[in-house]
């Protein structure tokens, strides 16, 4: 079956926790794996009644997460957010997402800067348990999906070394293995069914060598310059990278002669 889990997002348990009764919990147990995300924005919304409802759900085997929205003048504070996530984990609810407020008509007065969200994440990561740290995301305008936004912990990279910093500002280096072989996993990977993602491979497709670039919409028309094919897209140069196994090969590229670098 193509449906592997059932996931529901609802604010009902917050404002009507008595709806999560024994009958409801008995019902959802028939449809596992069943996951639930609730929507709590403030610590004062976590009432004893909500705590009891979450106790019934978790005892019924339902993993529960929370999705909150960063709201100006409501919860755009490190200390309010820290109290919120602490109170959530106490009732066995995992903070899941902290959303940047969407570009919704009529809600502009609730929007904060993205830098405020990053500041709040600085005040959570390392200052509390990792179980209590949500993922701060911007739900991209135009249908780009949720984009995680985090403080920058990677300061520099060089062959064999990565320079990192922690929440305290402590700077350290991690030495990478020189004999790491990323292809050694291939036999094991071949045993796993690959999930098809037509049209959604994105950056991973570049990293795996399936493509060399991602073009924005209308790029070809912009580069055409009045209908003429760009010199880097024409003739033999168009096949330049295919002998390296990069990109889709529409036709068999000419074999490079010994001593010929392909530039002519």
Secondary structure, DSSP 8 states (H G I E B T S, - for coil): -----EEEE-SHHHH-GGGS-HHHHHHHGGG-SEEEEE---SGGG--HHHHHHHHHHHHTT-EEEEEEEE-TTTT-SHHHHHHHHHHHHHTT-EEEEEEE----TT-GGG---HHHHHHHHHTTBTTB-GGG--EEEEEETTTTEEEE-----EEEEETTEEEEE-TT--EEEEE--TT--TTTTHHHHTTS-----TT--THHHHHTTS-S----TTHHHHHHTTT---GGGSGGGGGTTGGGT-S--SS------TT--S--
